[in-house]
Amino acid sequence: MSVLEETRQKWYDILENLLECPVCCEIPKNNILQCASGHHICISCRYQLQNCPICKNHFSNTRNFFAEEMANKLEEIMISLMYPTNKINRRILENKICVSTQTEKIFKASVEVQTRNILICNNKQTQTYNTWMENGSTRKKIDKRKFHYPKIGKGNYPCCLGSCTMSLSFEKIVEHLKSTHKDVFYEFKEDNGVFTQNCELEYMIPRDHDLAVYVRNMGLFFINIRILHTGDLRGMILLVNSASASKHFTFEITIGLEKRSKTYSGMVKTCRLVDWQTMDDCLYINNSEIQQKEMVCQNGTFNCSFSIKRSNLTEVNDDFENHE
């Protein structure tokens, strides 16, 4: 990571830390309230406390509209900082004709692009059309698989393996998994932002198939496949990180093979905010469907395949291709 990229990441981290709720350490999704001294707090934590956790002052009923607006724009700000060539940074100039396309849509280059042109072309400023050219002849190579590991949010994270009730910081929960749950803890090296795995699991009523998977450059995930007392099956993939970080990942779980299978796709959730009793946006297969499609093999096992993907990787790659 270059000095410029590290600076952008630093300022994004600073902004994220300022917006985090001091209690749950998450970026508030709804209304943000504040105490009489001005310290903000998410609405969920506000009604669980009598006084401000920072200054011990009483709470007011005043909303912090500035913090709410910044929280809503945080993801857009992150993309703008970390990926300067993204379409978010383009501005259409009115009443101008583009020389290369002969259309009225001219995109003004970002500050980074303008600076790169000056450095490459010996202080001779060029137009955006030559952004990825060196001396107007050789195309500059771009690493399309370039992305950043999500920053680990502050606070504790619950262990979602079996009946374990431990809640620890990220560093300590990794040590906990290696020592206490080493039989179901796996480490993988994936550099392309996509992780896939296939396995055979035993179909026993009831039974919990829980795995912890640490994937380099992606994060630490809990894979939970649970067979309920009714024979129904539920599946979910959780990220050991904040809710804002989990938005960058999607997952897909498939139970069974070919025509005798069912697939569910969705957004990865943070392990902090999961309630299996009320969760409805997850893989769910009732017992009758399992029997009807004959998903369970004669040996009492069923096939389970899952994949995790960085959801912002494709968007960034497509944007690079548009520039080329």
C-alpha positions in Angstrom: 0.0 0.0 0.0 1.4 3.4 -1.0 1.7 6.4 1.3 -1.2 8.0 -0.5 -3.4 4.9 0.0 -2.4 4.7 3.7 -3.3 8.3 4.2 -6.8 7.7 2.7 -7.3 4.6 4.8 -6.3 6.6 7.9 -8.8 9.3 7.3 -11.6 6.9 6.6 -10.8 5.0 9.8 -10.8 8.3 11.8 -14.2 9.2 10.4 -15.6 5.7 11.1 -14.3 5.8 14.7 -16.0 9.2 15.2 -19.3 7.9 14.0 -19.3 4.7 15.9 -21.7 4.2 18.8 -19.6 4.2 22.0 -21.6 1.3 23.4 -22.0 -1.3 20.6 -19.1 0.1 18.5 -21.3 -0.1 15.3 -22.2 2.6 12.8 -25.8 3.6 13.6 -28.3 2.7 11.0 -31.3 4.7 12.2 -31.8 7.7 14.4 -28.8 9.0 16.3 -29.5 10.7 19.6 -27.2 12.6 21.9 -26.7 13.6 25.5 -26.8 17.1 27.0 -23.1 17.5 26.3 -23.4 16.4 22.6 -22.0 12.9 22.7 -24.0 10.8 20.2 -25.4 7.3 20.7 -27.4 4.9 18.5 -31.1 4.7 19.4 -30.9 1.0 20.4 -28.3 1.6 23.0 -29.8 4.9 24.2 -32.9 3.1 25.7 -30.7 0.6 27.5 -28.8 3.2 29.5 -29.9 5.9 31.9 -26.8 8.2 31.4 -24.2 8.9 28.8 -21.4 6.3 28.9 -18.8 9.0 28.2 -19.6 11.9 30.4 -22.4 10.4 32.7 -24.7 13.4 31.8 -28.4 12.9 31.1 -29.7 12.2 27.6 -31.8 14.7 25.6 -34.4 13.9 23.0 -32.4 15.8 20.4 -31.3 14.0 17.2 -27.9 14.5 15.8 -28.8 15.1 12.1 -25.2 15.8 11.1 -24.0 12.4 12.4 -27.0 10.7 10.8 -26.1 12.2 7.4 -22.5 11.3 7.7 -23.3 7.8 8.7 -25.6 7.4 5.6 -22.8 8.7 3.4 -20.0 6.7 5.0 -19.8 3.9 2.4 -19.8 6.4 -0.4 -17.0 8.4 1.3 -15.0 5.1 1.7 -15.3 4.3 -2.0 -14.4 7.8 -3.0 -11.3 7.8 -0.8 -10.0 4.2 -1.5 -10.9 4.1 -5.2 -10.4 7.6 -6.8 -11.2 6.3 -10.3 -14.6 5.1 -9.3 -17.6 6.7 -11.0 -18.6 8.4 -7.8 -15.6 10.8 -8.3 -16.6 11.8 -11.9 -18.3 15.1 -12.5 -20.1 15.8 -15.8 -19.2 19.2 -17.2 -22.1 21.0 -18.8 -22.0 22.6 -22.3 -18.6 21.0 -23.2 -17.7 18.7 -26.1 -15.4 15.8 -25.5 -12.7 15.6 -28.1 -12.4 11.8 -28.1 -16.1 10.8 -28.0 -17.7 13.9 -29.6 -20.4 13.9 -27.0 -21.4 16.4 -24.4 -20.4 14.1 -21.5 -17.0 15.1 -20.3 -15.7 13.5 -17.1 -13.4 15.6 -15.0 -10.5 13.7 -13.7 -9.9 13.2 -10.0 -7.1 14.9 -8.2 -5.1 11.7 -8.2 -5.5 11.2 -11.9 -4.5 14.8 -12.7 -1.4 14.4 -10.5 -0.4 11.1 -12.1 -0.6 12.8 -15.5 1.8 15.5 -14.4 4.3 13.1 -13.0 4.2 10.7 -16.0 4.3 13.3 -18.8 7.1 15.5 -17.5 4.9 18.2 -16.0 2.8 18.4 -19.2 -0.8 18.3 -18.3 -2.9 15.9 -20.4 -6.6 15.2 -20.7 -8.4 12.3 -19.0 -8.3 10.3 -22.2 -4.5 9.7 -21.6 -4.8 8.9 -18.0 -3.6 5.3 -18.3 -1.0 6.1 -21.0 2.7 6.6 -20.6 4.0 9.1 -23.1 0.9 8.5 -25.2 2.0 5.0 -26.3 2.2 2.3 -23.7 -0.8 1.4 -21.6 -0.2 1.4 -17.9 -0.7 -1.9 -16.2 -3.4 -2.1 -13.5 -3.7 -4.7 -10.7 -7.4 -5.4 -10.9 -7.4 -7.6 -7.8 -6.3 -4.8 -5.5 -8.5 -4.4 -2.5 -8.1 -3.7 1.2 -8.7 -5.9 4.2 -11.7 -4.5 6.2 -10.7 -2.7 9.3 -11.5 -4.6 12.5 -14.2 -2.8 14.5 -13.7 -2.1 18.2 -15.3 -4.0 21.0 -16.0 -7.7 21.6 -17.4 -10.4 19.3 -19.4 -13.5 20.4 -18.2 -17.0 19.6 -20.9 -18.5 17.4 -19.8 -22.1 17.6 -22.2 -24.5 19.3 -23.2 -23.4 22.8 -20.1 -21.4 23.5 -20.9 -18.1 25.3 -17.5 -16.4 25.1 -17.4 -12.8 23.9 -13.9 -11.4 23.2 -12.0 -8.9 21.1 -10.9 -9.9 17.6 -7.4 -10.8 18.6 -8.5 -12.9 21.6 -11.3 -14.6 19.8 -8.8 -15.9 17.2 -6.7 -17.3 20.1 -9.9 -18.8 21.6 -10.8 -20.5 18.4 -7.3 -22.0 18.0 -7.2 -23.3 21.5 -10.8 -24.3 22.4 -12.3 -25.0 18.9 -9.2 -26.2 17.0 -11.2 -29.1 15.5 -13.5 -26.8 13.6 -11.2 -23.9 13.0 -9.6 -23.6 9.5 -7.3 -21.1 7.9 -7.1 -20.5 4.1 -5.2 -18.3 1.8 -7.3 -16.6 -0.8 -6.1 -13.5 -2.8 -8.9 -13.0 -5.3 -11.6 -11.9 -2.9 -13.7 -15.2 -3.4 -13.6 -18.2 -1.1 -15.4 -21.4 -1.9 -15.7 -24.7 -0.1 -17.5 -28.0 -0.4 -18.1 -30.6 2.3 -20.3 -33.6 3.3 -22.3 -33.2 6.6 -24.2 -35.7 8.7 -28.0 -35.3 8.7 -29.0 -36.0 12.3 -31.9 -34.5 14.3 -31.0 -32.2 16.0 -27.5 -31.3 15.0 -25.3 -28.2 14.7 -22.6 -28.1 12.1 -20.5 -25.0 13.0 -17.2 -24.0 11.5 -14.9 -21.1 11.9 -12.9 -20.1 8.8 -10.2 -17.5 8.6 -9.6 -16.3 5.0 -6.6 -14.1 4.4 -7.4 -10.7 2.9 -11.1 -11.3 3.7 -11.7 -12.0 7.4 -12.9 -14.4 10.0 -16.2 -16.1 9.3 -18.6 -18.4 11.2 -20.4 -21.0 9.0 -23.5 -22.2 10.8 -25.6 -25.1 9.4 -28.2 -26.2 11.9 -30.7 -29.1 11.8 -33.6 -28.3 14.1 -35.7 -30.6 16.2 -38.3 -30.6 13.5 -35.8 -31.8 10.9 -35.8 -28.4 9.2 -32.4 -27.0 8.1 -31.1 -23.4 8.6 -27.8 -22.0 7.3 -26.0 -18.6 7.7 -22.5 -17.1 7.3 -21.5 -14.5 9.8 -18.5 -12.2 9.9 -16.4 -11.4 13.0 -16.4 -7.7 12.3 -18.7 -4.7 12.5 -22.0 -4.3 10.6 -20.4 -1.8 8.2 -17.7 -4.2 7.3 -20.1 -7.1 6.7 -21.8 -5.0 4.0 -18.9 -5.7 1.7 -19.5 -9.5 1.6 -22.1 -11.7 0.0 -22.5 -15.4 0.4 -24.2 -18.4 -1.2 -25.0 -21.8 0.4 -26.2 -24.8 -1.6 -27.6 -27.9 0.1 -27.7 -31.1 -2.1 -26.5 -31.8 -5.6 -27.8 -30.7 -9.0 -31.6 -30.9 -9.3 -31.9 -32.2 -5.8 -30.6 -29.1 -4.2 -31.6 -25.7 -2.9 -29.5 -22.5 -3.0 -29.7 -19.3 -0.9 -27.8 -16.1 -1.6 -27.6 -13.1 0.7 -25.5 -10.5 2.5 -23.1 -11.7 5.2 -24.2 -10.4 8.7 -22.1 -9.4 11.6 -21.9 -12.0 14.4 -23.0 -9.4 16.9 -26.5 -8.9 15.8 -27.8 -12.5 15.1 -30.9 -14.0 16.7 -31.6 -17.4 15.3 -35.1 -17.4 16.8 -36.2 -14.4 14.8 -33.9 -14.6 11.7 -35.8 -15.1 8.5 -33.3 -13.8 5.9 -31.2 -17.0 5.8 -31.1 -20.4 4.2 -34.2 -22.3 5.4 -35.3 -25.8 4.1 -38.2 -27.5 5.8 -38.0 -31.3 6.5 -40.7 -32.2 3.9 -38.7 -30.5 1.1 -35.5 -32.3 2.2 -37.3 -35.6 2.0 -39.1 -34.8 -1.3 -35.9 -33.8 -3.1 -34.0 -36.6 -1.5 -31.2 -34.3 -0.4 -29.9 -36.8 2.1 -27.8 -39.6 0.7 -28.3 -43.3 1.7 -25.3 -43.0 4.1 -27.1 -40.3 6.0 -25.0 -37.4 4.8 -25.8 -34.4 2.6 -23.7 -32.2 0.4 -23.1 -28.6 1.4 -21.2 -26.0 -0.7 -20.7 -22.4 0.2 -18.9 -19.3 -1.2 -18.0 -15.9 0.2 -17.3 -13.0 -2.1 -16.1 -9.4 -1.6 -19.2 -7.6 -3.0 -17.3 -4.4 -3.9 -14.5 -6.2 -5.9 -16.5 -6.6 -9.1 -17.7 -2.9 -9.0 -14.1 -1.7 -8.7 -12.9 -4.0 -11.5 -15.7 -2.9 -13.9 -14.8 0.7 -13.2 -11.1 0.0 -14.1 -12.2 -1.6 -17.3 -14.4 1.4 -18.2 -11.3 3.6 -17.9 -9.3 1.3 -20.2 
